[in-house]
C-alpha cells in the first residue's frame, strides 16, 4: 500500500507541474498539451485513490 500512496503523491505532484507549465506556455498547442497531461495524471490519481479506499474498507 505504501507503493500506491507514493505513486499517488507522484502523480499529483506531476499534475501540478504540468498545470504550471501550461500556465507559462506561450504556444497554444503546448499549453493544451500540458493541460491534457495534467488532467490525465489527475484521472490516474483518482483511480489510485479508489483502490486505496477499497483496500482500507476491506482491511487490507
N, CA, C and O atoms as a Tripos MOL2 file, in Angstrom:
@<TRIPOS>MOLECULE
protein
  240   239    60     0     0
PROTEIN
NO_CHARGES

@<TRIPOS>ATOM
      1 N           0.8210   -1.1870    0.0000 N.3       1 UNK1
      2 CA          0.0000    0.0000    0.0000 C.3       1 UNK1
      3 C           0.8730    1.2620    0.0000 C.2       1 UNK1
      4 O           0.4600    2.3000   -0.5170 O.2       1 UNK1
      5 N           2.0760    1.1750    0.5770 N.am      2 UNK2
      6 CA          2.9730    2.3220    0.5600 C.3       2 UNK2
      7 C           3.3380    2.7020   -0.8700 C.2       2 UNK2
      8 O           3.4560    3.8820   -1.1990 O.2       2 UNK2
      9 N           3.5180    1.6810   -1.7200 N.am      3 UNK3
     10 CA          3.8720    1.9420   -3.1140 C.3       3 UNK3
     11 C           2.7720    2.7250   -3.8210 C.2       3 UNK3
     12 O           3.0450    3.6510   -4.5860 O.2       3 UNK3
     13 N           1.5250    2.3400   -3.5550 N.am      4 UNK4
     14 CA          0.4050    3.0510   -4.1800 C.3       4 UNK4
     15 C           0.3190    4.4760   -3.6760 C.2       4 UNK4
     16 O           0.0540    5.3970   -4.4480 O.2       4 UNK4
     17 N           0.5380    4.6600   -2.3960 N.am      5 UNK5
     18 CA          0.4900    6.0060   -1.8210 C.3       5 UNK5
     19 C           1.5890    6.8800   -2.4150 C.2       5 UNK5
     20 O           1.3590    8.0480   -2.7280 O.2       5 UNK5
     21 N           2.7750    6.3160   -2.5680 N.am      6 UNK6
     22 CA          3.8860    7.0610   -3.1560 C.3       6 UNK6
     23 C           3.5820    7.4020   -4.6120 C.2       6 UNK6
     24 O           3.8750    8.5050   -5.0730 O.2       6 UNK6
     25 N           2.9960    6.4500   -5.3280 N.am      7 UNK7
     26 CA          2.6310    6.6860   -6.7360 C.3       7 UNK7
     27 C           1.5710    7.7810   -6.8320 C.2       7 UNK7
     28 O           1.6330    8.6350   -7.7160 O.2       7 UNK7
     29 N           0.6030    7.7540   -5.9260 N.am      8 UNK8
     30 CA         -0.4440    8.7750   -5.9020 C.3       8 UNK8
     31 C           0.1690   10.1580   -5.6840 C.2       8 UNK8
     32 O          -0.1630   11.1060   -6.3950 O.2       8 UNK8
     33 N           1.0440   10.2690   -4.7200 N.am      9 UNK9
     34 CA          1.6980   11.5510   -4.4410 C.3       9 UNK9
     35 C           2.4860   12.0450   -5.6510 C.2       9 UNK9
     36 O           2.4640   13.2340   -5.9720 O.2       9 UNK9
     37 N           3.1810   11.1260   -6.3190 N.am     10 UNK10
     38 CA          3.9670   11.4860   -7.5050 C.3      10 UNK10
     39 C           3.0560   11.9700   -8.6370 C.2      10 UNK10
     40 O           3.3670   12.9580   -9.3020 O.2      10 UNK10
     41 N           1.9490   11.2880   -8.8540 N.am     11 UNK11
     42 CA          1.0160   11.6990   -9.9080 C.3      11 UNK11
     43 C           0.4570   13.0940   -9.6380 C.2      11 UNK11
     44 O           0.3590   13.9130  -10.5520 O.2      11 UNK11
     45 N           0.0950   13.3620   -8.3960 N.am     12 UNK12
     46 CA         -0.4670   14.6670   -8.0560 C.3      12 UNK12
     47 C           0.5780   15.7800   -8.2020 C.2      12 UNK12
     48 O           0.2620   16.8820   -8.6510 O.2      12 UNK12
     49 N           1.8100   15.4840   -7.8220 N.am     13 UNK13
     50 CA          2.8960   16.4590   -7.9900 C.3      13 UNK13
     51 C           3.1440   16.7300   -9.4670 C.2      13 UNK13
     52 O           3.3030   17.8790   -9.8790 O.2      13 UNK13
     53 N           3.1760   15.6670  -10.2550 N.am     14 UNK14
     54 CA          3.3900   15.8270  -11.7000 C.3      14 UNK14
     55 C           2.2470   16.6170  -12.3410 C.2      14 UNK14
     56 O           2.4790   17.4260  -13.2390 O.2      14 UNK14
     57 N           1.0250   16.3870  -11.8860 N.am     15 UNK15
     58 CA         -0.1200   17.1280  -12.4210 C.3      15 UNK15
     59 C           0.0130   18.6180  -12.1130 C.2      15 UNK15
     60 O          -0.2780   19.4590  -12.9640 O.2      15 UNK15
     61 N           0.4500   18.9410  -10.9040 N.am     16 UNK16
     62 CA          0.6610   20.3470  -10.5480 C.3      16 UNK16
     63 C           1.7510   20.9740  -11.4150 C.2      16 UNK16
     64 O           1.6280   22.1180  -11.8520 O.2      16 UNK16
     65 N           2.8100   20.2180  -11.6560 N.am     17 UNK17
     66 CA          3.8930   20.7110  -12.5150 C.3      17 UNK17
     67 C           3.3800   20.9760  -13.9300 C.2      17 UNK17
     68 O           3.7190   21.9940  -14.5350 O.2      17 UNK17
     69 N           2.5700   20.0700  -14.4530 N.am     18 UNK18
     70 CA          2.0120   20.2570  -15.8000 C.3      18 UNK18
     71 C           1.0990   21.4780  -15.8490 C.2      18 UNK18
     72 O           1.0920   22.2130  -16.8370 O.2      18 UNK18
     73 N           0.3350   21.6900  -14.7930 N.am     19 UNK19
     74 CA         -0.5150   22.8870  -14.7390 C.3      19 UNK19
     75 C           0.3360   24.1580  -14.7790 C.2      19 UNK19
     76 O           0.0060   25.1170  -15.4770 O.2      19 UNK19
     77 N           1.4080   24.1510  -14.0380 N.am     20 UNK20
     78 CA          2.2970   25.3110  -14.0160 C.3      20 UNK20
     79 C           2.9180   25.5480  -15.3900 C.2      20 UNK20
     80 O           2.9640   26.6820  -15.8670 O.2      20 UNK20
     81 N           3.3880   24.4980  -16.0120 N.am     21 UNK21
     82 CA          3.9730   24.6250  -17.3470 C.3      21 UNK21
     83 C           2.9310   25.1390  -18.3310 C.2      21 UNK21
     84 O           3.2340   25.9840  -19.1740 O.2      21 UNK21
     85 N           1.7070   24.6350  -18.2270 N.am     22 UNK22
     86 CA          0.6380   25.0800  -19.1250 C.3      22 UNK22
     87 C           0.3780   26.5750  -18.9550 C.2      22 UNK22
     88 O           0.1710   27.2880  -19.9360 O.2      22 UNK22
     89 N           0.3890   27.0420  -17.7220 N.am     23 UNK23
     90 CA          0.1450   28.4680  -17.4750 C.3      23 UNK23
     91 C           1.2630   29.3500  -18.0240 C.2      23 UNK23
     92 O           1.0320   30.4930  -18.4190 O.2      23 UNK23
     93 N           2.4720   28.8050  -18.0410 N.am     24 UNK24
     94 CA          3.6180   29.5720  -18.5100 C.3      24 UNK24
     95 C           3.8510   29.4530  -20.0140 C.2      24 UNK24
     96 O           4.5890   30.2470  -20.5970 O.2      24 UNK24
     97 N           3.2270   28.4690  -20.6330 N.am     25 UNK25
     98 CA          3.4640   28.2300  -22.0570 C.3      25 UNK25
     99 C           2.8780   29.3630  -22.9040 C.2      25 UNK25
    100 O           1.7590   29.8220  -22.6720 O.2      25 UNK25
    101 N           3.6500   29.7900  -23.8720 N.am     26 UNK26
    102 CA          3.1790   30.8320  -24.7840 C.3      26 UNK26
    103 C           2.5920   30.2320  -26.0540 C.2      26 UNK26
    104 O           1.8050   30.8790  -26.7450 O.2      26 UNK26
    105 N           2.9690   29.0140  -26.3590 N.am     27 UNK27
    106 CA          2.4570   28.3130  -27.5260 C.3      27 UNK27
    107 C           1.1130   27.6560  -27.1530 C.2      27 UNK27
    108 O           1.0690   26.8440  -26.2290 O.2      27 UNK27
    109 N           0.0320   27.9910  -27.8510 N.am     28 UNK28
    110 CA         -1.2790   27.4300  -27.5080 C.3      28 UNK28
    111 C          -1.3400   25.8990  -27.5930 C.2      28 UNK28
    112 O          -2.0440   25.2590  -26.8120 O.2      28 UNK28
    113 N          -0.6080   25.3220  -28.5360 N.am     29 UNK29
    114 CA         -0.6110   23.8610  -28.6470 C.3      29 UNK29
    115 C           0.0830   23.2100  -27.4560 C.2      29 UNK29
    116 O          -0.3840   22.1930  -26.9440 O.2      29 UNK29
    117 N           1.1790   23.7840  -27.0200 N.am     30 UNK30
    118 CA          1.8830   23.2570  -25.8510 C.3      30 UNK30
    119 C           1.0480   23.4570  -24.5930 C.2      30 UNK30
    120 O           1.0090   22.5890  -23.7210 O.2      30 UNK30
    121 N           0.3820   24.6010  -24.5040 N.am     31 UNK31
    122 CA         -0.4880   24.8560  -23.3530 C.3      31 UNK31
    123 C          -1.5740   23.7830  -23.2740 C.2      31 UNK31
    124 O          -1.8240   23.2190  -22.2090 O.2      31 UNK31
    125 N          -2.2050   23.5120  -24.3970 N.am     32 UNK32
    126 CA         -3.2630   22.4970  -24.4410 C.3      32 UNK32
    127 C          -2.7160   21.1130  -24.1010 C.2      32 UNK32
    128 O          -3.3690   20.3370  -23.4040 O.2      32 UNK32
    129 N          -1.5240   20.8090  -24.5910 N.am     33 UNK33
    130 CA         -0.9050   19.5190  -24.3060 C.3      33 UNK33
    131 C          -0.6750   19.3420  -22.8120 C.2      33 UNK33
    132 O          -1.0190   18.3010  -22.2520 O.2      33 UNK33
    133 N          -0.1010   20.3380  -22.1650 N.am     34 UNK34
    134 CA          0.1810   20.2110  -20.7390 C.3      34 UNK34
    135 C          -1.0970   20.2400  -19.8930 C.2      34 UNK34
    136 O          -1.1380   19.6240  -18.8280 O.2      34 UNK34
    137 N          -2.1220   20.9340  -20.3430 N.am     35 UNK35
    138 CA         -3.4100   20.8850  -19.6430 C.3      35 UNK35
    139 C          -3.9920   19.4790  -19.7270 C.2      35 UNK35
    140 O          -4.5400   18.9690  -18.7500 O.2      35 UNK35
    141 N          -3.8720   18.8570  -20.8900 N.am     36 UNK36
    142 CA         -4.3670   17.4870  -21.0790 C.3      36 UNK36
    143 C          -3.5610   16.5160  -20.2330 C.2      36 UNK36
    144 O          -4.1290   15.6270  -19.6000 O.2      36 UNK36
    145 N          -2.2440   16.6760  -20.2150 N.am     37 UNK37
    146 CA         -1.4090   15.8150  -19.3850 C.3      37 UNK37
    147 C          -1.7900   15.9270  -17.9110 C.2      37 UNK37
    148 O          -1.8610   14.9180  -17.2100 O.2      37 UNK37
    149 N          -2.0310   17.1330  -17.4440 N.am     38 UNK38
    150 CA         -2.4300   17.3320  -16.0470 C.3      38 UNK38
    151 C          -3.7510   16.6310  -15.7610 C.2      38 UNK38
    152 O          -3.9050   15.9940  -14.7200 O.2      38 UNK38
    153 N          -4.6960   16.7460  -16.6740 N.am     39 UNK39
    154 CA         -5.9950   16.0930  -16.4900 C.3      39 UNK39
    155 C          -5.8370   14.5710  -16.4760 C.2      39 UNK39
    156 O          -6.4620   13.8900  -15.6630 O.2      39 UNK39
    157 N          -5.0120   14.0420  -17.3670 N.am     40 UNK40
    158 CA         -4.7900   12.5960  -17.4070 C.3      40 UNK40
    159 C          -4.1140   12.0930  -16.1280 C.2      40 UNK40
    160 O          -4.4650   11.0350  -15.6050 O.2      40 UNK40
    161 N          -3.1490   12.8590  -15.6370 N.am     41 UNK41
    162 CA         -2.4690   12.4770  -14.3960 C.3      41 UNK41
    163 C          -3.4390   12.4960  -13.2100 C.2      41 UNK41
    164 O          -3.3900   11.6190  -12.3480 O.2      41 UNK41
    165 N          -4.3060   13.4880  -13.1730 N.am     42 UNK42
    166 CA         -5.2960   13.5410  -12.0800 C.3      42 UNK42
    167 C          -6.3020   12.3960  -12.1790 C.2      42 UNK42
    168 O          -6.7620   11.8790  -11.1610 O.2      42 UNK42
    169 N          -6.6350   12.0080  -13.3860 N.am     43 UNK43
    170 CA         -7.5260   10.8720  -13.5800 C.3      43 UNK43
    171 C          -6.8830    9.5890  -13.0540 C.2      43 UNK43
    172 O          -7.5360    8.7840  -12.3900 O.2      43 UNK43
    173 N          -5.6280    9.4140  -13.3520 N.am     44 UNK44
    174 CA         -4.9000    8.2430  -12.8340 C.3      44 UNK44
    175 C          -4.8210    8.2920  -11.3130 C.2      44 UNK44
    176 O          -4.9470    7.2650  -10.6460 O.2      44 UNK44
    177 N          -4.6160    9.4750  -10.7720 N.am     45 UNK45
    178 CA         -4.5620    9.6300   -9.3140 C.3      45 UNK45
    179 C          -5.9050    9.2640   -8.6800 C.2      45 UNK45
    180 O          -5.9450    8.6260   -7.6280 O.2      45 UNK45
    181 N          -6.9950    9.6650   -9.3190 N.am     46 UNK46
    182 CA         -8.3270    9.3050   -8.7990 C.3      46 UNK46
    183 C          -8.5200    7.7930   -8.7870 C.2      46 UNK46
    184 O          -9.1000    7.2430   -7.8510 O.2      46 UNK46
    185 N          -8.0350    7.1290   -9.8240 N.am     47 UNK47
    186 CA         -8.1360    5.6670   -9.8790 C.3      47 UNK47
    187 C          -7.3830    5.0320   -8.7100 C.2      47 UNK47
    188 O          -7.8760    4.0950   -8.0820 O.2      47 UNK47
    189 N          -6.2080    5.5410   -8.4290 N.am     48 UNK48
    190 CA         -5.4300    5.0020   -7.3070 C.3      48 UNK48
    191 C          -6.1180    5.3060   -5.9770 C.2      48 UNK48
    192 O          -6.1130    4.4700   -5.0730 O.2      48 UNK48
    193 N          -6.7040    6.4860   -5.8530 N.am     49 UNK49
    194 CA         -7.4400    6.8200   -4.6220 C.3      49 UNK49
    195 C          -8.5850    5.8410   -4.3940 C.2      49 UNK49
    196 O          -8.8520    5.4480   -3.2590 O.2      49 UNK49
    197 N          -9.2540    5.4510   -5.4580 N.am     50 UNK50
    198 CA        -10.3520    4.4840   -5.3450 C.3      50 UNK50
    199 C          -9.8260    3.1430   -4.8570 C.2      50 UNK50
    200 O         -10.4270    2.5140   -3.9870 O.2      50 UNK50
    201 N          -8.7110    2.7100   -5.4140 N.am     51 UNK51
    202 CA         -8.1080    1.4420   -4.9840 C.3      51 UNK51
    203 C          -7.7030    1.5190   -3.5210 C.2      51 UNK51
    204 O          -7.9700    0.5920   -2.7560 O.2      51 UNK51
    205 N          -7.0660    2.6070   -3.1260 N.am     52 UNK52
    206 CA         -6.6530    2.7600   -1.7260 C.3      52 UNK52
    207 C          -7.8540    2.7640   -0.7930 C.2      52 UNK52
    208 O          -7.8090    2.1610    0.2790 O.2      52 UNK52
    209 N          -8.9280    3.4410   -1.1930 N.am     53 UNK53
    210 CA        -10.1290    3.4830   -0.3630 C.3      53 UNK53
    211 C         -10.7500    2.0930   -0.2340 C.2      53 UNK53
    212 O         -11.2050    1.7150    0.8460 O.2      53 UNK53
    213 N         -10.7710    1.3420   -1.3130 N.am     54 UNK54
    214 CA        -11.3550   -0.0040   -1.2520 C.3      54 UNK54
    215 C         -10.5050   -0.9390   -0.3930 C.2      54 UNK54
    216 O         -11.0390   -1.8010    0.3040 O.2      54 UNK54
    217 N          -9.1770   -0.7680   -0.4430 N.am     55 UNK55
    218 CA         -8.2940   -1.5690    0.3870 C.3      55 UNK55
    219 C          -8.4800   -1.2310    1.8690 C.2      55 UNK55
    220 O          -8.4380   -2.1050    2.7360 O.2      55 UNK55
    221 N          -8.6820    0.0430    2.1270 N.am     56 UNK56
    222 CA         -8.8750    0.4890    3.5170 C.3      56 UNK56
    223 C         -10.1820   -0.0790    4.0790 C.2      56 UNK56
    224 O         -10.2400   -0.5170    5.2280 O.2      56 UNK56
    225 N         -11.2340   -0.0650    3.2440 N.am     57 UNK57
    226 CA        -12.5300   -0.5730    3.6820 C.3      57 UNK57
    227 C         -12.4940   -2.0860    3.9310 C.2      57 UNK57
    228 O         -13.1450   -2.5850    4.8490 O.2      57 UNK57
    229 N         -11.7380   -2.7990    3.1170 N.am     58 UNK58
    230 CA        -11.6870   -4.2530    3.2550 C.3      58 UNK58
    231 C         -10.6750   -4.6920    4.3070 C.2      58 UNK58
    232 O         -10.5940   -5.8730    4.6440 O.2      58 UNK58
    233 N          -9.9030   -3.7330    4.8240 N.am     59 UNK59
    234 CA         -8.9560   -4.0360    5.8890 C.3      59 UNK59
    235 C          -7.6410   -4.5940    5.4300 C.2      59 UNK59
    236 O          -6.9000   -5.1570    6.2360 O.2      59 UNK59
    237 N          -7.3220   -4.4590    4.1540 N.am     60 UNK60
    238 CA         -6.0460   -4.9630    3.6220 C.3      60 UNK60
    239 C          -4.9100   -4.0580    3.9690 C.2      60 UNK60
    240 O          -3.7670   -4.3320    3.6010 O.2      60 UNK60
@<TRIPOS>BOND
     1     1     2 1
     2     2     3 1
     3     3     4 2
     4     3     5 am
     5     5     6 1
     6     6     7 1
     7     7     8 2
     8     7     9 am
     9     9    10 1
    10    10    11 1
    11    11    12 2
    12    11    13 am
    13    13    14 1
    14    14    15 1
    15    15    16 2
    16    15    17 am
    17    17    18 1
    18    18    19 1
    19    19    20 2
    20    19    21 am
    21    21    22 1
    22    22    23 1
    23    23    24 2
    24    23    25 am
    25    25    26 1
    26    26    27 1
    27    27    28 2
    28    27    29 am
    29    29    30 1
    30    30    31 1
    31    31    32 2
    32    31    33 am
    33    33    34 1
    34    34    35 1
    35    35    36 2
    36    35    37 am
    37    37    38 1
    38    38    39 1
    39    39    40 2
    40    39    41 am
    41    41    42 1
    42    42    43 1
    43    43    44 2
    44    43    45 am
    45    45    46 1
    46    46    47 1
    47    47    48 2
    48    47    49 am
    49    49    50 1
    50    50    51 1
    51    51    52 2
    52    51    53 am
    53    53    54 1
    54    54    55 1
    55    55    56 2
    56    55    57 am
    57    57    58 1
    58    58    59 1
    59    59    60 2
    60    59    61 am
    61    61    62 1
    62    62    63 1
    63    63    64 2
    64    63    65 am
    65    65    66 1
    66    66    67 1
    67    67    68 2
    68    67    69 am
    69    69    70 1
    70    70    71 1
    71    71    72 2
    72    71    73 am
    73    73    74 1
    74    74    75 1
    75    75    76 2
    76    75    77 am
    77    77    78 1
    78    78    79 1
    79    79    80 2
    80    79    81 am
    81    81    82 1
    82    82    83 1
    83    83    84 2
    84    83    85 am
    85    85    86 1
    86    86    87 1
    87    87    88 2
    88    87    89 am
    89    89    90 1
    90    90    91 1
    91    91    92 2
    92    91    93 am
    93    93    94 1
    94    94    95 1
    95    95    96 2
    96    95    97 am
    97    97    98 1
    98    98    99 1
    99    99   100 2
   100    99   101 am
   101   101   102 1
   102   102   103 1
   103   103   104 2
   104   103   105 am
   105   105   106 1
   106   106   107 1
   107   107   108 2
   108   107   109 am
   109   109   110 1
   110   110   111 1
   111   111   112 2
   112   111   113 am
   113   113   114 1
   114   114   115 1
   115   115   116 2
   116   115   117 am
   117   117   118 1
   118   118   119 1
   119   119   120 2
   120   119   121 am
   121   121   122 1
   122   122   123 1
   123   123   124 2
   124   123   125 am
   125   125   126 1
   126   126   127 1
   127   127   128 2
   128   127   129 am
   129   129   130 1
   130   130   131 1
   131   131   132 2
   132   131   133 am
   133   133   134 1
   134   134   135 1
   135   135   136 2
   136   135   137 am
   137   137   138 1
   138   138   139 1
   139   139   140 2
   140   139   141 am
   141   141   142 1
   142   142   143 1
   143   143   144 2
   144   143   145 am
   145   145   146 1
   146   146   147 1
   147   147   148 2
   148   147   149 am
   149   149   150 1
   150   150   151 1
   151   151   152 2
   152   151   153 am
   153   153   154 1
   154   154   155 1
   155   155   156 2
   156   155   157 am
   157   157   158 1
   158   158   159 1
   159   159   160 2
   160   159   161 am
   161   161   162 1
   162   162   163 1
   163   163   164 2
   164   163   165 am
   165   165   166 1
   166   166   167 1
   167   167   168 2
   168   167   169 am
   169   169   170 1
   170   170   171 1
   171   171   172 2
   172   171   173 am
   173   173   174 1
   174   174   175 1
   175   175   176 2
   176   175   177 am
   177   177   178 1
   178   178   179 1
   179   179   180 2
   180   179   181 am
   181   181   182 1
   182   182   183 1
   183   183   184 2
   184   183   185 am
   185   185   186 1
   186   186   187 1
   187   187   188 2
   188   187   189 am
   189   189   190 1
   190   190   191 1
   191   191   192 2
   192   191   193 am
   193   193   194 1
   194   194   195 1
   195   195   196 2
   196   195   197 am
   197   197   198 1
   198   198   199 1
   199   199   200 2
   200   199   201 am
   201   201   202 1
   202   202   203 1
   203   203   204 2
   204   203   205 am
   205   205   206 1
   206   206   207 1
   207   207   208 2
   208   207   209 am
   209   209   210 1
   210   210   211 1
   211   211   212 2
   212   211   213 am
   213   213   214 1
   214   214   215 1
   215   215   216 2
   216   215   217 am
   217   217   218 1
   218   218   219 1
   219   219   220 2
   220   219   221 am
   221   221   222 1
   222   222   223 1
   223   223   224 2
   224   223   225 am
   225   225   226 1
   226   226   227 1
   227   227   228 2
   228   227   229 am
   229   229   230 1
   230   230   231 1
   231   231   232 2
   232   231   233 am
   233   233   234 1
   234   234   235 1
   235   235   236 2
   236   235   237 am
   237   237   238 1
   238   238   239 1
   239   239   240 2
@<TRIPOS>SUBSTRUCTURE
     1 UNK1         2 RESIDUE 1 A UNK
     2 UNK2         6 RESIDUE 1 A UNK
     3 UNK3        10 RESIDUE 1 A UNK
     4 UNK4        14 RESIDUE 1 A UNK
     5 UNK5        18 RESIDUE 1 A UNK
     6 UNK6        22 RESIDUE 1 A UNK
     7 UNK7        26 RESIDUE 1 A UNK
     8 UNK8        30 RESIDUE 1 A UNK
     9 UNK9        34 RESIDUE 1 A UNK
    10 UNK10       38 RESIDUE 1 A UNK
    11 UNK11       42 RESIDUE 1 A UNK
    12 UNK12       46 RESIDUE 1 A UNK
    13 UNK13       50 RESIDUE 1 A UNK
    14 UNK14       54 RESIDUE 1 A UNK
    15 UNK15       58 RESIDUE 1 A UNK
    16 UNK16       62 RESIDUE 1 A UNK
    17 UNK17       66 RESIDUE 1 A UNK
    18 UNK18       70 RESIDUE 1 A UNK
    19 UNK19       74 RESIDUE 1 A UNK
    20 UNK20       78 RESIDUE 1 A UNK
    21 UNK21       82 RESIDUE 1 A UNK
    22 UNK22       86 RESIDUE 1 A UNK
    23 UNK23       90 RESIDUE 1 A UNK
    24 UNK24       94 RESIDUE 1 A UNK
    25 UNK25       98 RESIDUE 1 A UNK
    26 UNK26      102 RESIDUE 1 A UNK
    27 UNK27      106 RESIDUE 1 A UNK
    28 UNK28      110 RESIDUE 1 A UNK
    29 UNK29      114 RESIDUE 1 A UNK
    30 UNK30      118 RESIDUE 1 A UNK
    31 UNK31      122 RESIDUE 1 A UNK
    32 UNK32      126 RESIDUE 1 A UNK
    33 UNK33      130 RESIDUE 1 A UNK
    34 UNK34      134 RESIDUE 1 A UNK
    35 UNK35      138 RESIDUE 1 A UNK
    36 UNK36      142 RESIDUE 1 A UNK
    37 UNK37      146 RESIDUE 1 A UNK
    38 UNK38      150 RESIDUE 1 A UNK
    39 UNK39      154 RESIDUE 1 A UNK
    40 UNK40      158 RESIDUE 1 A UNK
    41 UNK41      162 RESIDUE 1 A UNK
    42 UNK42      166 RESIDUE 1 A UNK
    43 UNK43      170 RESIDUE 1 A UNK
    44 UNK44      174 RESIDUE 1 A UNK
    45 UNK45      178 RESIDUE 1 A UNK
    46 UNK46      182 RESIDUE 1 A UNK
    47 UNK47      186 RESIDUE 1 A UNK
    48 UNK48      190 RESIDUE 1 A UNK
    49 UNK49      194 RESIDUE 1 A UNK
    50 UNK50      198 RESIDUE 1 A UNK
    51 UNK51      202 RESIDUE 1 A UNK
    52 UNK52      206 RESIDUE 1 A UNK
    53 UNK53      210 RESIDUE 1 A UNK
    54 UNK54      214 RESIDUE 1 A UNK
    55 UNK55      218 RESIDUE 1 A UNK
    56 UNK56      222 RESIDUE 1 A UNK
    57 UNK57      226 RESIDUE 1 A UNK
    58 UNK58      230 RESIDUE 1 A UNK
    59 UNK59      234 RESIDUE 1 A UNK
    60 UNK60      238 RESIDUE 1 A UNK
